[in-house]
């Protein structure tokens, strides 16, 4: 179970908050912080994504010595990124409206997570095989 929790991308938390906001479940909470809830929500999402990206970077460096765990973590992040892309394309196809800014921030953060995870996985594989020397 711990391995499964280590491999789930933490950016899912931001997706859950975005979906809660879309359903209107976060509006009473956000109204406590002021009238302009959109900026408050974007700040909350941005802060959460900074935290989750930092944690994903730490997690990738910790999983690196364990061998295949880092590749599984990378592929889980990649699958989540592809799912986010398909969801954005599907929503645009159905409604003709671009995703909101919070979703674009999540998509960008997940793309960064995938790229950094790939670079870390390749550099760790190169270090393990000593191909760079």
C-alpha positions in Angstrom: 0.0 0.0 0.0 2.9 2.4 0.8 4.4 1.7 -2.6 1.1 2.6 -4.3 0.9 5.9 -2.3 4.5 6.6 -3.3 3.6 6.2 -7.0 0.4 8.3 -7.2 1.2 11.8 -8.6 0.3 14.3 -5.9 -1.0 16.8 -8.5 -4.2 14.8 -8.2 -4.9 16.9 -5.1 -5.0 20.0 -7.3 -7.3 18.3 -9.8 -9.7 17.3 -6.9 -9.8 21.0 -5.8 -10.4 22.2 -9.3 -13.3 19.7 -9.7 -14.7 20.8 -6.3 -14.5 24.4 -7.4 -16.2 23.6 -10.7 -19.1 22.0 -8.7 -19.3 25.0 -6.4 -18.3 23.1 -3.3 -15.5 25.5 -2.4 -17.4 28.7 -2.8 -18.5 29.1 0.8 -14.9 28.6 2.0 -13.4 30.9 -0.6 -15.9 33.7 0.2 -14.4 33.9 3.7 -11.1 35.2 2.2 -12.7 38.1 0.2 -15.0 38.9 -2.7 -12.7 37.9 -5.5 -12.6 34.2 -5.1 -11.0 33.5 -8.5 -7.7 35.0 -7.5 -7.8 33.4 -4.1 -8.4 30.0 -5.8 -5.6 30.5 -8.3 -3.2 31.4 -5.4 -4.3 28.3 -3.5 -3.8 26.1 -6.6 -0.4 27.7 -7.4 0.8 27.2 -3.8 -0.5 23.6 -3.8 1.3 22.9 -7.1 4.5 24.4 -5.9 4.4 22.1 -2.9 3.4 19.0 -4.9 6.1 19.6 -7.5 8.7 20.0 -4.8 7.6 16.8 -3.1 7.5 14.9 -6.5 11.1 16.1 -7.0 12.1 14.8 -3.6 10.2 11.6 -4.2 11.9 11.0 -7.5 15.4 11.4 -6.0 14.5 9.1 -3.1 13.0 6.4 -5.4 16.1 6.6 -7.7 18.3 4.1 -5.8 15.4 1.6 -5.7 15.7 0.9 -9.4 12.4 0.3 -11.2 10.4 2.4 -8.8 11.5 5.6 -10.4 10.4 4.4 -13.8 7.0 3.4 -12.5 6.7 6.7 -10.8 7.6 8.4 -14.1 5.0 6.4 -16.1 2.3 7.1 -13.5 3.0 10.8 -13.9 3.0 10.5 -17.7 -0.3 8.6 -17.7 -1.8 11.3 -15.5 -0.5 14.0 -17.9 -2.0 12.2 -20.9 -5.3 11.9 -19.0 -5.3 15.6 -18.3 -4.6 16.3 -22.0 -7.4 14.1 -23.2 -9.8 15.6 -20.7 -8.9 19.1 -21.9 -9.4 18.1 -25.5 -12.7 16.4 -24.8 -14.0 19.4 -22.9 -13.0 21.8 -25.7 -14.6 19.5 -28.3 -17.9 19.3 -26.3 -18.2 22.9 -25.3 -15.8 24.9 -27.5 -14.4 26.6 -24.4 -10.8 26.5 -23.4 -10.0 25.2 -19.9 -9.8 27.7 -17.1 -6.5 29.1 -15.8 -6.4 26.7 -12.8 -6.6 23.7 -15.1 -3.9 25.2 -17.4 -1.6 25.6 -14.3 -2.2 22.0 -13.4 -1.5 20.9 -16.9 1.7 22.9 -17.0 2.8 21.6 -13.6 2.2 18.0 -14.6 4.1 18.5 -17.8 7.0 19.9 -15.8 6.7 16.9 -13.4 6.9 14.5 -16.4 9.9 16.3 -18.0 11.8 16.5 -14.7 11.0 12.9 -13.8 12.3 11.7 -17.2 15.5 13.7 -16.9 16.1 12.3 -13.4 15.3 8.8 -14.5 17.7 9.0 -17.4 20.5 10.6 -15.4 20.1 8.0 -12.7 20.2 5.2 -15.2 23.3 6.7 -16.8 24.9 7.0 -13.4 24.1 3.4 -12.5 25.5 2.1 -15.8 28.4 4.6 -15.8 27.9 5.5 -19.4 28.7 9.1 -18.9 32.4 8.6 -18.0 
